[in-house]
Amino acid sequence: MSYVDKNLMDGEQVFYRTRRHWTIFGGAIFFLCAGLVVFIAVRIWGQQEWAGNVSIVALALGALIALLKAIPAWIDRATSEFAVTNKRVIIKVGWIRRRSLETLLTKVEGIEVNQGIWGRVFDYGTIIITGTGGSKETFARIAAPLEFRRKVQEQILALQG
């Protein structure tokens, strides 16, 4: 059972969930592709007898580094939850060192979304939740941040109307 589901109040329903964006695997993808490019290049242009061994080592090294980078990214993605309910915004990030935010919708003053060019292309970004009193909480690499903000605003309007 997820953190969000365990911490729902009586009568509370989840209206929207999202997670970390797949781009958190960017480093792992880069090293795997780099190892593959070196492997192919050495196979194509390498004429020396040692070229075969170098290509295999390059591919293995790229795959190993990719794996070492992918494991923490996978744990981060698997242990991060972002939800909008009919009463609150619930966010939990982390596994061993946990960071959580549970803010009543009536206490949310605004949600800022920051997206760069790549964020706009791949639909991810950083959300900054501003609560009453000026407290700000920042969460990066969220999938569909504009949709998350829209769902929060819809629920705030539903509470007011």
C-alpha positions as CSV (number, residue, x, y, z in Angstrom):
1,M,0.0,0.0,0.0
2,S,1.3,3.4,-0.9
3,Y,2.1,6.3,1.4
4,V,-0.8,8.3,0.0
5,D,-3.3,5.5,0.5
6,K,-2.1,4.8,4.0
7,N,-2.6,8.4,5.1
8,L,-6.0,9.3,3.6
9,M,-8.4,10.9,6.0
10,D,-12.1,9.8,6.4
11,G,-14.0,10.7,3.3
12,E,-10.9,11.7,1.4
13,Q,-10.5,10.6,-2.3
14,V,-7.5,10.7,-4.6
15,F,-8.3,12.7,-7.7
16,Y,-4.8,12.8,-9.4
17,R,-1.5,11.0,-9.0
18,T,1.8,11.6,-10.7
19,R,5.4,10.6,-10.2
20,R,9.0,11.5,-11.1
21,H,9.5,11.8,-14.8
22,W,11.5,9.1,-16.7
23,T,14.2,11.7,-17.5
24,I,15.7,11.0,-14.1
25,F,17.3,8.0,-15.9
26,G,19.1,10.4,-18.2
27,G,22.6,9.7,-16.8
28,A,22.1,5.9,-17.1
29,I,20.8,6.3,-20.6
30,F,23.8,8.5,-21.6
31,F,26.4,6.0,-20.3
32,L,24.7,3.0,-21.9
33,C,24.6,4.8,-25.2
34,A,28.2,6.0,-24.9
35,G,29.4,2.5,-24.3
36,L,27.3,1.3,-27.2
37,V,28.7,4.0,-29.5
38,V,32.3,3.1,-28.6
39,F,31.6,-0.6,-29.0
40,I,30.2,0.0,-32.6
41,A,32.9,2.5,-33.6
42,V,35.7,0.1,-32.5
43,R,34.0,-2.8,-34.3
44,I,33.7,-0.8,-37.5
45,W,37.0,1.1,-37.6
46,G,39.3,-1.0,-35.3
47,Q,41.8,-3.0,-37.4
48,Q,44.1,-4.1,-34.7
49,E,43.7,-7.5,-33.1
50,W,43.1,-5.9,-29.7
51,A,40.1,-3.9,-31.0
52,G,37.6,-6.7,-30.2
53,N,38.6,-6.7,-26.5
54,V,38.5,-2.9,-26.3
55,S,35.0,-2.8,-27.7
56,I,33.7,-5.4,-25.3
57,V,35.4,-3.6,-22.3
58,A,33.9,-0.2,-23.5
59,L,30.4,-1.8,-23.7
60,A,30.7,-3.5,-20.3
61,L,32.0,-0.4,-18.6
62,G,29.2,1.7,-20.1
63,A,26.6,-0.8,-19.0
64,L,28.1,-1.0,-15.5
65,I,28.2,2.8,-15.0
66,A,24.6,2.9,-16.4
67,L,23.5,0.3,-13.9
68,L,25.1,2.2,-11.0
69,K,23.3,5.4,-12.1
70,A,20.0,3.7,-12.8
71,I,19.6,2.0,-9.4
72,P,19.3,5.3,-7.3
73,A,17.1,6.8,-10.0
74,W,14.8,3.8,-10.0
75,I,14.6,3.9,-6.1
76,D,13.8,7.6,-6.3
77,R,11.1,7.1,-8.9
78,A,9.6,4.1,-7.1
79,T,9.5,5.8,-3.7
80,S,8.2,9.3,-4.7
81,E,4.5,10.0,-4.7
82,F,2.6,13.1,-5.7
83,A,-1.2,13.2,-5.2
84,V,-4.1,15.6,-5.1
85,T,-7.1,14.6,-3.1
86,N,-10.4,16.4,-2.4
87,K,-8.9,17.8,0.8
88,R,-5.1,17.9,0.5
89,V,-2.0,17.9,-1.6
90,I,0.1,14.9,-0.5
91,I,3.7,14.5,-1.6
92,K,6.2,12.0,-0.3
93,V,9.8,11.7,-1.6
94,G,12.5,9.3,-0.4
95,W,12.9,5.9,1.0
96,I,15.5,5.8,3.8
97,R,15.5,9.6,4.2
98,R,11.9,10.6,3.7
99,R,10.5,14.0,3.0
100,S,6.8,14.5,3.0
101,L,4.3,17.4,2.5
102,E,0.7,17.2,3.4
103,T,-1.0,20.5,2.9
104,L,-4.7,21.2,3.2
105,L,-6.0,22.7,0.0
106,T,-7.3,25.7,1.9
107,K,-3.7,26.4,3.0
108,V,-2.3,26.4,-0.6
109,E,-1.7,30.0,-1.8
110,G,-0.2,29.0,-5.2
111,I,1.7,26.4,-7.2
112,E,4.5,27.6,-9.5
113,V,5.7,25.5,-12.3
114,N,9.2,25.9,-13.8
115,Q,9.9,24.2,-17.1
116,G,12.9,24.6,-19.4
117,I,12.9,23.8,-23.1
118,W,13.5,20.1,-22.5
119,G,10.8,20.1,-19.8
120,R,8.3,21.6,-22.2
121,V,9.2,19.0,-24.9
122,F,9.1,16.0,-22.6
123,D,6.4,17.3,-20.2
124,Y,8.3,17.5,-16.9
125,G,9.2,20.3,-14.5
126,T,9.7,21.6,-11.0
127,I,6.7,22.5,-8.9
128,I,6.9,25.0,-6.0
129,I,4.0,24.9,-3.6
130,T,3.5,28.1,-1.6
131,G,1.5,27.7,1.5
132,T,-0.1,30.3,3.8
133,G,2.6,32.2,5.6
134,G,4.9,32.1,2.6
135,S,6.4,28.7,3.1
136,K,7.7,27.2,-0.1
137,E,8.3,23.5,-1.0
138,T,10.1,22.6,-4.2
139,F,9.9,19.3,-6.0
140,A,11.9,18.7,-9.2
141,R,11.4,16.5,-12.2
142,I,7.7,15.9,-11.8
143,A,5.8,14.3,-14.7
144,A,3.0,16.5,-16.1
145,P,3.5,19.5,-13.7
146,L,0.9,21.7,-15.4
147,E,-1.7,18.9,-15.0
148,F,-0.8,18.6,-11.4
149,R,-1.3,22.3,-10.8
150,R,-4.6,22.3,-12.8
151,K,-5.9,19.4,-10.6
152,V,-5.0,21.3,-7.4
153,Q,-6.7,24.4,-8.7
154,E,-9.8,22.4,-9.6
155,Q,-10.1,20.9,-6.2
156,I,-9.6,24.3,-4.5
157,L,-12.4,25.7,-6.6
158,A,-14.6,22.7,-5.8
159,L,-14.0,23.4,-2.0
160,Q,-14.9,27.0,-2.4
161,G,-18.0,26.4,-4.5
